[in-house]
Amino acid sequence: MAFQYDFGKSTTHSSWLDLLGHVDKLLHGLALRRENVGTRPLLFALLIAKEQEYFHNILKLTGGIVFLGCLNDENHPDFEEVCLKCAAVEFGTSQKHDAVGSLKKSDSWDMVKEVLESFRSMRCPFPVRILYELKHTHVYEGLVWKIIKGKSQNLCSERISTLGWNDERLIGVDKDHAELIKYPHRGDAEGFFNTFMETLSELVDIVSPEATEICRMELQQTDTNNGGWSLLSAFGSTSNLMLDPSVAPGPTQLRTRSMSQDIIEIPKVSCFVLQPYEENQSFVGREDILSEIHNQLQTSTITKPGQKSFVLTGLGGMGKTQIAIKYAYRYRQLYPVTLLAHSDGQAKLSESFALFARELGLGDALNPIQAKQAVKDFLKTLRSPWLMIFDNADGDDNVQLLTEFWPEADTGSILITSRNHTLRNKYPGLYLIELDENSAIHLLFSLTSLSRAAEDSVQAEKGAAAQIVQKIGYLPLGISQAASMILNDSCSMAEFLEAYNLQELINDCEDVRLVSGDTTYKYSLRTVWNMNYDRLTHDQQQLIKLMSFLDPDRIQSDFLRVGASTIGDSSLDFIGNAYKFNKCKSGLIQSTLVTQSQTRKELRMHRLVSASCQLRMDFKERQQFYQKAIKLIRAVWPVPPRIAVHNPSLWGEQRALLPHVQRLREVYDDYRRNGQSLVPEEPVNWEFASMLYEAGWFCYESGLLESVFDLLHSAKEYCLRHIECGGGFRILADVYGGLGSLDTESNQFQSAFDNFQNHEKYVQLAINSGELKRPCIWEVFALGRLANGFQGLHRYSEAESFYRKCLTAWEALPGDRKIFTTHLSTCLWLQGRVEEAEQVIRSIIKDQNDISNFRTAMAMYALGNITISRANELTSSGMKVEADSKFAEAMELHCKVQYLWTKTLGARHHKTADAIYKVGWHLHRINEYDKALVVLGKALDIYAEQPKLFKNEIARTKYKMGCVHQDAGKFDEGSKLIREAERSRQDIVPPECWELAEGENAFDEIVQFWTR
């Protein structure tokens, strides 16, 4: 105590006055039942409470005391020396401390001992628990004597810690003095926190056993008090909470139900979605493969429960997709629900799941996140067998994407096809090789109808057929192409073989290589495709060259036809009207180089055919057709006005076109790595960079965050290489703005600031150069985003200044200013200007049930946080009733936010997860531990779908769940989660800034300000 009040720096008299002043503040705080009044100096407060009648009630209501590393026996022979050493450890001092001088005076020590003696003689009626240290503490040089460096001793031992009271218990803790005096960290691995909490729980049980029993009972049954709140639907069907997305939240009760009630019995449905594939009537062979797949995927039984999976890997053209289709058709009756997802990238998977949602009747206008979750939830509750095929899971991020879209269920069968053989390390499966000779010949005969010919004809052709399939390498795709040419030319096998040999001498000079991969195909496929290609008309060749730069899985006929007619470019005249387009299309389909969907709305070509078409062109011709593809995309891509960039009504069209943009970006990057550019250096094509930006921004707006960086990075690289040519300041500003926005979502605070600085820089350059004219919305967003960057770095005064500049610039323009007004309010709140923040935010919230956009909910989220601060202020002032009312208001606001974001962004959007986390925070505060864990677990599930982007939110949520577990008495489970969260936080925080978290505020610091 002498050290705390620093008797050495002032007179003894003034130091005692400081101490008594704190005692008075503490006593009045306790008398008024205020919280957050501090605990210092408790011993003096209790002594005075005993003497002064006004404070007697405090002594009577004291339920117990827990001492951590306290010296309570002033009669110990080494009391003075141990006291000084403890003080040295507690202050971390390595030099002579001013307070030591006062303690050397006998009267100073007498005062300290007198206080301790008076307290010990009180023999209070309440229980006392004293935690003392078992480990020795190292004490170094530095006070009034010289201690040998490195010497250690047990400072606060059991003997010097005891008070000698009847109802006291001493508990040894495996810590040294420096560790024991700190409030135990929740993630402590040595049991200190558990011991401390168990000690507190024991005292609470002693003081008020009825209250604790009532609390336990309330946690086990439905809450029927008026203080509860309705929670909402986004938490999913397997939650223990009853949640309704159609009902706005209000002051009603929390409802629970059992897990058995939770799984809704869904009647058997029939849904068979394999678009664009049809059953291949000419499929032959592979029976061993089909049997192996079925043995692994057959429906779960009582003896073989659980979900089944199988992966089929191999080179392109081996027939992986055809085998999957054959399996689906063969066992169609076994799997009433069969769904094929195109899995070459997040965009294609999202589009497939949107189609599944429509076909299953789950919704026609769901955004990508909503559709994905709706399908996963449906399959999770489906009791009848189902089959999901992930086709062409070939990308570098295939494992992550499969995890994101994988239906987590105890039932169902999942079949994967991929060129990536490493997937077999994760899933059971096999590597597909070429056909055996007999199956290859059989396939060729089947496709050419020779299998139905007379026996003598078959035998005459068999020798030639054997040579043909051998030259093609027994590859199913090549055999299919060869059969098409044989039929089209009405020639025999021998005649085809003679033509093949001639073409081989002329054309077979290089292997086929996938443009976006490293796989080289040793087979002579190019020869077969060349022969088919040469039969096409000039216009048909033009069309397939153009298509080779687009996504080969789904090329929309309307996109090609409408795009060409919209542009009015003579170079696209070969498909300039419906007649010309249909004529070209029919020729490609007849050649079998291209196939058509059942609806006749989409075309498809194999990746190897696409690569081969590109290889036929010289580099200049590749540039020309690449440029035509860009023009087509730009002609049909719907661009929202900059004043209203968040426009979900355009997402359907944009989502359909996105794979084409991603394909163009992949091809561009592949050529750039080889030192070439498909976009000519002159003249500069800013439309190319604009196309990449618009696609990247769509991905950002719709929640496809994993796809954003690659698109915008390529756009930035192109812009920076050509910025000196002029005309590109605005588009480069857009790109930097998009990259900064992505950084804010993934909590990359410094990177976001840097990108936003560049965003503002290039907007100003665009204005100065005449590309933009004031007033312009680009400048408004540049100022607001730069403010976001400052705020992410906790530079609040600078952030406030730029928010105000942003809103001033916006006064001359139309549009909804809620976003940056909300951020200004949050900025004021983080500066402690709560009343001013509340005035700003309430001025823009006109309708708390607004589901027209996500911005109203964002404002309400901020208002909820401000209201919590209001409640804390009232609590500190002893106004508990008023504080509880404010907490309830904050909880209702955050519940409404969760409801609104579920409606406007989707149940699985990361912002919805932010609101769900906040609801869990409220449940923890009111001690609804089980419900809090369910809700927080739902938030964690959403963040975990994109773990690289939301690792900070994942760490924060795990920490909070650990706290809830510990507060519910599950110390081991809680400590494990907290230590896991702390390890993640240590990876996030720079080493020079990291220290052990003292509480949840440390985890709030690592997430973006609008997420707190």
N, C-alpha and C positions, 0 to 999 in steps of 0.2 A: 504494500500500500504506500509505503514511503517513496518507492520508486515511481509509482503511478502519479503521485502528486508532487514529485520532484522537489522535496524539501530543500535540496542543496542549492536550487536556483533562486529561491525566495525565502523570506523569513518563515520560521516555523509557524508563526501566528497566521500569516496570510495563506500558507498551505493548508492549515487546518480549516480556515474559512472556505477555501475552495472545496475541500472535502465535504464540509457540512452543507455547502450549497448543493452539491450533487445528491447528498442524502435527502435533503428536503424535496428536491425534484422527484427522486425515486419514490419517496413515501407518498407524495400527493398523487403521483401516477398510479401507484398501487391502490390507493384509497378510492380513486375514481375508476378503477378497473380499466385503465388504458393499456393498450399494447404498445410494443416497441419503445418502452421508456428506458430501456437499458437495465443492467443488473448491478452496476457499480455504484456505491460500495455497499453490498448487501449486509455485511455483518454489522456495520455501523447503523444501518437503517433498522435492523431488528432490535438492536440495543435501545435505540431512541424510541421505537414503537412500544417497547416494554414500559418505558418511563412516562410517555405522554399518552394521556387517555384518548385523545382524538384518533390516535393510530393503533389503539389496542386491537381493533378488529383485524388488522393486517396479520398480527401475530397469531390470532385464533384461526384465521383462514389459511395460514401457511400449511401446506400439506406435506412438505418434506424438502430436503435439500440434497443435491448431489454435488460433491466436491471433486474437482479434477486437479490432482497434483498440488494440493494445498498443505501448508505447514500449520498444523493446529496445536501442537504441543510446545508452548513457549519455555517449558522447563527442560527440554532436551539439552544435554550438555553442549552440543555443537550447534545450537539453534542459530546463533548469529552468523557463524561461518556458512552454514547451509543456506541461510536466507540470502546472503550475498551471492553465493554461487548460483542459486536458483534465479536470482534477479539478473545475473550476467547472462544466463542461458535465455531467459525470457526476453531480454532486451537485445540479445544477439550482439552485445557490446564487446569490442576488442580493445577498448581504451578505458581509461579511468572515467567513471561516470560521476557527474556532479553530486548526485544523490548520496554517494558513498560517504562524502564528508559529513553529511548530517547524521548518517547512521552510526558513524564512529563515536558521536557524542552519546554519552551514557543516557542523557535524558530522552534522546530520540528513541533508543532501544527500549527505554522504560515505557514510553508511550505505546509503542507497538505491542510489547508484552502485556501491558495493562488492558489494551483492547481485547487481545486474545483471551486473557484470563477472565475478563468480564463475560465474554461470549460463552466460554466453556462452562462457566458457573451458572449460566441460565438454565442448562439442562432442559431444553425445550421439549414439549410433549410429542412433537412430530418426528417421524423416522428420518434417519440420515444415512446416506450411502456415500462412502469415501473410496474413490478410485486412486490407488497409489501405483507407482511404477515398479516393475520388476527388472528392467534393464538398467545397466549403468550408463551414466551420462558423461560424455567427454567435456571437460572444462579447460579452457585455454588461458594463457596469460591475459592480464588486462585490468584487474581491479587494483586494490591497495596492496596486495601481496603478489608474489610470483608463484604461480602454480606450474608445476612441470608440464610442458606441452604434451598433450595426448593422455594425461592422467584421467581416469574415469572413476566414478563412484556412484552409488545409489543415493541420490539426493533426497527425494521425497519417499522415504521408506515407510513401512507399515507403522513403526514405532512413533515417528515424528508426525504422522498423519492423524493419529487417533484423537478424538475429542473426549473419550471416556464416558460417553452417554450410554444409557441403557439400550435405547433403540437405534443403535448404529451398527452398520455392517461394513467391513473393509473388504475391498475387492481388488486383487492384484491384476494388473494389466501388463501385457508383454510389450511395453513401450518404455522409451527413456523420457526424461523430463521435458525435453523440447517437443516431443510428439504428444505427450499426455496433456499438456496445457492447452492445446488447440482443440477446438470443437472437432470431434471425429469426422473424418471424411467418409461420405457414403460408400465410396468404392474401396475402403480399407480392406486389404486382403488378409489381415492378421486378426480379425475378429473384434477390433476395438469398437467400431460402430455398432456391431451386434450387441456387444456387452453393454454399451451405453444405453441403447434403446431398450434392451431387456430390463435394465435397471430402472429406467424411467417408467416402463410399463408396470413393473412390480409396484412402484410407489403409487401410481395411479390406481391400481387395483386395491391397494391398501387403503388409500384415502377415500375412494368412491367406487366400491365394487358394484353397486347397483347401476351406476352410470355406465360403466364399461360393459356390463352385461347387456344393457339396453342397446348400446352401440353395436354390439356384436349381432344382436337379434335383428336390428334394422338393416344391417348389411346382408342378412340372409333372406330377407323378405321384400316384397314390393313396397316401395315408399309411397305412403298414402297421405303424406303431409302436403301442405300448400306450397312448400318451398321448392318442390321438384320441377323438372322441365321436360317437355317433350323433346325427344331426339329424333333425328331424321333418317331418311332412307339410305343415304350413301354408304352406311356402315355395312350393308349387305345382308343377305338372307341367313347366313350362319351365325350372325351375332346373337347374343343373349338379349339384345334390345329390340323391342318392337318399333320399327321405323317406317314412316309413311311419307313418301316424297310428294304426295299431292296435297298435304296439309301443312300450311304454314305454322311455325311453332308458336306456342303461347304458354301462359302459366298453367300448365296442366301437369299431371303426374308422369313420372317415369314408369314405363311399363316393361315388364320382363316376361320371358317365356322360356320354356325348356328347349333343349336342342332337338328333342323328338318332335316338338310342335313346329320347329323352325323349318324343317325340310318339307317343302310343299310337294305333294304328290302331283306329278305332271302326267297327264294322259299320254299314251304313246302317240308320237307324231311321226310322219314320214317326210323326210327332207333330204333330197339327194342333189347335192350341188357339186358338180365336177366341171363347171364351165372353164374353158371352152371345149372340153374334151367329150368325145363320144366313144362308145365301145368299139374297139378295133376287132372287126370280124376276122381279120387275117392273122391275129396273134397266134404264134406257135411256140412250142418249147417252154422252157423256164419253169416246168412243173415242179422241179425240186426247190426252186426259189420260192414259188408261191406256197408250197407246203411248209417251208421253213418259216415264212412270214406268218402263215396262219397258226402254226403251232405256238408262236410267240405271242400273237395278238388275240388268240381265241378268248372268248368272253370269260370274265372272272367267275369262279365258282366258290363254293364254301371252302373247298380245300385249296383253291388258288385265288385268293382275293386280291384286289388292288388294280390299279391302272397298269396297262401293258404298253410297251413301246418297242419300235424296231426301226433301224436306220439302214437304208440301202445306199451305198456309196459306189462311185465308179466314174470313169471318164464320160464326158458328154457323148451322146449318140449310142450308148450301150443299151438304152431302153429302160432306164430306171422309172421314168414317168409312165411309160406304157405298162410296165409291170404293176405299178401302183393302181393304175386305172383298171387293169384286168382284175386285180384283187378286189377292188371296190365293186365292180359289176358282178363278179362271181359270187360274192357274199352279200349282195344287196339285201337279201331277205333277213340275214343275220343282224345287219346294222341298219335299223330304220332311219337313223340320222347319219348321213355320210357327207362330209364336208372337205373340199380340197382347197387349201390356202396357197396362193402363189407367194413364195417365201423369200424371194430375192430382194430383200430390203424392207425397211419399216413401212414405206409408203404402200407397197403392194400388199403386204400383210394387212394393213389397215383397210385397204379397199376390199380385200377378200372378206374381212370380218364385217364390214358394212353390208356386203351382199348377204352374208349368212344371217345377219340380224333381220334384214328384210324378208328373206325366205322363211325364216323361223317365226315371223310375225312379232318380232320384238321391237320393231320401230322402223319407220321409213326414212326419218330425217335425223338420225343420230350422228353426232360428230364422231371422229375416230376413236376417242377415248371411251365415249359412251357405248359405241358399238362393240368394241373389244370386250369391255367388261360385261355387257349384256349377254354376249355369247358365252363367255367363260362362266358366268353365274348360271346360265341356263343348263350348260353341260354338267355343272357341278351338282345340280339338283335332279338331273334326268336319271330316272331309274332304269330305262331300257338301254340296251347296248348302243354305242355310238362309235363312229370311226372318224378321226381327223387325220388328213394327209397334209403334211407340210412339204410342198413340192419345190425343188430347186433352192434349198437352204444353203446357198453357196458363198455368201459374202463373208468377209473377215469377221463381222460381228454376228455370225449366225447363232452362236451359243447364247449371246445376250438377247437377241431377238426371239429365239425359241423360248427362252425363259420368260420374256415379257408377255408373249401371246399364248403360252402353254396353259391349257385348262387344268387347274389344280383340282383334281377330283379323285375319289376312291374307285371310280369306275372308268370305263372307256378304253379305247385302243387308239394309239397314235403311230402313224407310219411316216417316216421322213425319207426324202430322197435328196441326195447332195453329192457334189463332186468332191467335197471335203472329207477325206477318209478319217481325219482325226475325230470326227463325231462318234466313231465307233469306240473311242475311249470313254465316252459318256453314256452311250446307249448301246444295247445289244444290237447286233446287225451283221452284215457281211459286205464284202467288196465284190461288186459285180464285174465279171470279165466278159469277153466276147462270147458269142454263141459257139457251140461245138459245130463241127462241119455238117453233120446230118441235120441239125436244127436249122442251120443257116440255109442249106439247100432246100429244106422243106419250106422255109419262109419265102424264099425266092419263087418256088413253084406255086405256093399258095397265092402270092400277090399277082402272079402272072396267069393264074387259073390253070397252069399246067398240071396241078395236082388232080384235076378232074379229067385230064386228057387220057387217051388210050395208053396202055402199058408200054407198047413199042415206042410211042412218041416220047414218053417220059424217059425211057432208057437211052434214047438217042441224044437227048438233051442233057442228061445227067453229068456227062464228062465236062461239057462246056460250063454248066452251072457250078461245078466244083471249082473250076479255075476262076470263075467270076467272083465267087464269095471269098476265095483265097486272096485275090488281088484287093478286094475291098476290106480285108482284114476281119471278116466275119462280124462286121459291125452292123447292127440292125438298121440304123438310119441310112447307111450307104446302100444296103440291100434294097430298102424301100425305094430309094432314088433310082437305082438301076432298074428295078421292076417297072417303075413309071415310064422310063424311056423305052423299055422293051415293048410295053403295051402301046405307047404313043406311035412308035415306028412300025408296029406290027412285024417285028423282026424275030428271028430265032435267037436262041442263046449263042449259038456259034457266030451268027452275024454280029450280034452285039459285042461279043468278045473280040472280034476282029477290029471293030470300030474303037473299042476301048483301048486296045493296044496302040492304035494310031494316035489317039488323043493323049495317051500317056507319054508318048515320045515328045509331043509338042508342048503339053501344058504342065505336066507334073513336075515342076521345077522347085517347089518349096512346100513345106508342110503347112498345115492349117494351124493357126494359133489364135486362141480367144483373145480379143483385143484387150479385155480388162483382166486377164489372168496370165498365169505363167505356164499353163499346160500346153504342150505341143503334141499334136496328134500325128502319129507315124503313118496312119492309114492313107491310102490314095483316094480319099474322099473328094478332094478337090477336082479330080478328073471327072468323077460322076456328076458333080454339080456344074462343072464347065459344060459338059455335054447337054445337060438340061437347060442351062442358061443360054446357050447358043441357039436354042429353038425359040426363044422369046423374041417378040417384036422389039423394035427400038424403044417405043413408049413403055412397054412392059419392063424392059431393062432399066429404063429411067426410074420407074416407080420402085423397083426392088432395091436399087442403089440408094434411093432416098430412105426407104424403110430400114435399111441396114444400120442407120444411125439412131433409130428410135428403139424404144423398149420392145424387144421381140415377142414378149408374152401376150401383150394386148395392144394392138394398133387399131384404134377406133376408125372405122370407115368414114364416119361423119367428120372427124377431125381432119383427115386428109382432104376430103372433098370440099368442105366448107372453108378450110384454111386456104386452099389454092384459089378458090373463087373470090375470097375476101381480099387477098393480096393483089390479084390482078397482074401478077408477074409473068411475063412471057416465058420465062424459063420453066414455069410450072404449067405450061399450057397443056402438057400431056394428060393432066387430070383436071383441066380447067372447068369442065362441066360434068354433069352426072353421067352422060353417055360415055365420054372418054374414060372417066374413072372406072366405070363398071366393066368396060372392055378390057382395060389393063388388069383389073382385079381378076376377072375370069381366066385370063391367060396364066396368071401366076398360080392360081388354084389348080388349074389343069396340069401344070408342070410339077405339082406337089412340092415345090419349093416353099410355098405358102399354103397354110390351111385356114379355113374359115369356121367361125363359131356357129352353133346351131341357130342362133338368132340372126345370123348373117350381118351382124353389126360390128364384128371385130375380126381382125386378121392376126395370124400368128406365124412366126418363122423360128426355126431352131437357131440357137446361138451360133452353131457352127456354120450354118448357111449364111447367117448375118456376117460372120467374120470372113467367110470366103468371098462374099460379094464385095466387101471392102478391099480385099487383097487383089481383086481383079482390076481395081481402079489405080491409076497412077496418083501421085500425091496431089497434083493440081486438081484432078477430078474429085478426089476425096474432099478437098477444101470446098469445092463448089457445092457438092451435095450436103455437106455439113452446114453450110450457110443457108441452103434452102430449108433444111430442117429447123434452123433457128427462126427463120421468117415465118414458117408455119405455126410454131409455138407462140410467137409474139402476136400473130394475127388472131388467135383464138383464146389466149390466156386472159381471163377476166381480171382487170386491175381495179381495185376499189379506189375511190377518191381519197387523197391524202388526209383530208379532214376527218374521214371515218374509216381508218384502215382496218378496224375490227369489224368484219362483215361476214358472219357465218353463212349468209345466204349464198355466197360464192364458193364455199368450200367444196361442194360436190363436184363442180366443174374443175376446180383447181386440183383436187385430189386425183381425178381421172388423168390429168395431164402431167402430174408430177413425175411419174416414172420415166417419161420421155425426157424431161429436163435432167433428171438424175443420170440417165444414160448418156446424154450429150456431155454432161460434166465429166463422167467417168472416161469417156473416149478422149475428151480434150486433155484431161490430166495425164492419161496414158501416153499420148503423143508428146506432151510437154516433157515428160520424164525422158523421152528419147530425143530431146532437143528439137522437136518440131512443133508447129502450132497449126491446128486446123482452122483457126481464125486468122486470116491474113493480117500482116502488120500494117498494111496500108490498103484502103483507108481504115481508120479505127472503127470497130464495130461496138459502139456503146450499147446497142440492143442486146448483145450477148451478155454483157455484165448485168444489164437490167433484167434480163430473163432469169439469170441465176439469183439475183436479189429477190425478185418477186416470189420465186419458188421457195427461197429460204425463209422469207417473211411469212408466207403461208404456213410453212412447217412450224414456225415459232408461234403464230397465233393459234393454230389448231392443236398444239401440244405435242407435235412430232419433233421434239427437241433434239433427239439424236441425229436427225437428218440436217439440222441447220448449218452446223459449222462447215462441213465439206462444201456446200453450195456457196456460202458467203466467202469462204477462204479463197476459192477459185476466182470468184468475182473480184476480190480485193487484189489478188495477184495480177489479174489482167489489167485492172484499172491503174495500179501503181506503175506497171510497165509502160503505159501509154498516156499517163496524166499530162505529160509535157505537150502532147499533141493538141490539147484544148478540148473543151466540151464535156469533160468527165467529172467536174467537181461535185455536181449534185449527186450523181449515182455513187461516187466513192463515199460521199457523206452518208448516203443511205446504207451502204454496206457497213461502214463503221458503226452506225447507229444500231443495225441489226446484231452485229457482233457484241456490242456493249450490252444490248438487251439480253442476249443469251447468257453473257457473263453474270448479269444480275440474278438470273434465275438459278444459276449454279454456284452463286456466292463467291465468284471470283472478283473480289472487291477492287483490287488494284488494276486488274486487267479491264474491268468495266470502266473505271475512271479513265484509263488511258484511251480506250476506244471512244468514249464519249467526248474526250478532249479533241480527238481527231475528227469526230463527227461535227462538232461545233466549228472547228477550224475550216473544214471544207465547205460547210454551209456558208460561212462568211466569204470564202473565196468564190463560191458560186454567185453570191450576191454582188461582190465586187466586179466579177467578170461579166455580169449581165445574164447569167444562166437563170437566176432567180431575182425576183423583184419584191421589195417590201411593200406592204406587209405580207409575209408568207408563213404558212404553217410549218415549213421546214425549220425556220428560225425558232419558232415557238418550241418545237420538239427538241431542237438542239440545246436550248437553254434549260428546258426541264430535265432532259436526260443528263446534262452535265451536273445539275443539282443532285440528281440521283447518285451520280458518281461521288460527289463530295459527301453525301449523306452515308453512303456505304463505308467510307473511310472515317466516319465519325467527325467530319469537319462541318459541324452543324451550322455555324454562323455563315460560312460561305455557301452552304446548301440553301439556307433561307434566302440569301441575297439573290441567288439565281432562280429560285422558285418565284420570287416576286417579280423578277425581270420577265420570266416566262409568262406569267399571268397578265402582266402589263402589256406585253406584245400581243397577247391573245385578244385583248379588248377590241381590236380592230378587225377581228375575224370571227366567223361563225364557228360552231362546234361545241361539244361537251367538255367542259374544263374540269370535270370531277377528279380525274386521275391526279393531276399536278396540284390541285387544291387539297386533295387528300394527303398527298406527300408533304405539302407545306404544313398541314396540321400535325402530321406525325413528327415532322422536324421540330415543331414548337414543343410537342409533348416530350420528345427526347431531351430537350433543353430544360425540362422542368416547368415550362410555362403552360400548365395544364388548363387553366381557365381560358387563356387565349386560344389554345388548340381546340378546345371544345366549341368555342364560339365560331371558329372558322369551319369546323366540320359540320356542325348542325345547320349551317347556312346553306349547304348544298344537298342535304338529304330531304327530299320532298315527299317521297313515297317509299316506305320501308318494305313494300312488297313488289318493288320494281324488278321484273324479270326480262326487261327489254334488252339489257346488257349487263356485263359483269361489274361495271364501275360503281353503281350504287352500293352493291355489297362490299366493295373494297372500302368505301367511305364508312360503312357501318362497322366493318372490322376494326378500323382505326378508332371509331367512336367507342367500341367495346373496350379497347385497351385503355383509352382515356378514362372511361367510367371505372375501370378497375383501379386506376390511380386515385380517382376521387374517393372510392371506397376505402383505400388504404389510408388516405388523409383523415377520413372520418374515424377510422379505427384508432389511429394514433391520438385522436382528440377525445377518445372515450365514448364516442357516439355510436355504439354498437348497432342499435336498431337501424339507424340511418345508413350505416355502412352495409349491413346485410341487404337492405333494399337496393343499394347501388350495385352490390355484387350480383344480385338477382337480375337487375336490369342489364348488366354486362353479359350475363349468361344468355339471356333471351336474345340479345343482339347477335352474339356469336352463333347461336342456334339458327337464327334467321339467315345469317350469312352462309352457313353451310347449306341451308335449303336453297337459297338464291343461286349459289354457285353450282349446286347440283343441277339446277334447271338451266343455267346459262352456259356453263362450261363442261358439265358432265360429272358424274359421280366419281370418276377416277382421275380427274384433273388434279395437278399438284396444288393448285390454289384451294380446291375443295379439301384436300388433305390438310392444308394449313388451318382451315376452319374446324375440321374434325379434331385436330390436335388441340385447338383452343377449347373445344367442348370437353375433351378429356381433362384438360387443365382445370376447368371448373368443377368437374366431378371429383377430381382429386381434392380440391379445396374443401368440398363439403363432405369429404370422407366416404364417398361412394366408390370404394376401391375396386370392387369387381367390375363395375360398369365402366370405370375409368380405364381399366386395362383393356376391356373389349374395344372401346372407342379408340384409344391410342394405338392398339394393334391394327385397326383398320387404316389409320393414317400411315403407319409404318409399312403396311402392305402396298399402299399406293406409291410411296417414295421408293420402295425397293424395286419397283418395276423399271426404274431408271437410276440404278445405284451410283453410276459415275457422276451424274448431274446433281443428285440430291443426297450425297454422302453426309453433308452437314446436317440436313434435316433428319436423316436417319440417326445420326449420333445424338442429336437433341432428344428425339423421341425415345430412343433406348434409355437415355439417362432419366427421362421423366418416368418411364415405365419401371425402371429400377427403383426410383423414389417411392412410387406407389406400392410396389411389392414390399419394400422395407417398412413403410408406414402401416401396411396391413399385417405386419409381423412375419413376413416371409423374407428373412434377412439374407439367406444364402442366394435365393433367386435374384433378389434385388441387387446385391453386391456384384454378382456376376455380370448383370446387364450394365451396371454403372462402370465397372472396370472396362468392359468392352467399348462403351461409349467414350470413355476417357482415352483409350488407345486410339480411337478414330480421331478424336479431337486433337490429340498430340500430332497426328499426321497432317492435320489441317492448319494448325496454328504455327507460325514461324518459330523455329527453335529458340530464338532470342526473346520471344514474347510468351512462351508457354510456361505456365505453372499450374499446379494441380487446381482443379475447379473447386471453388468454395461453395458453389450452389448453381441453380439453374440459370442464373444471370450469365455465367460464363458460357453456357451453351446458346443462350439467346444472342450473344455477341457474334457467333459464327454464322448466323443466318441473316438473310437480307432484312432490312428494317421493316418492310411491309409484311414480313412473315412472323414477326415477334408476337 
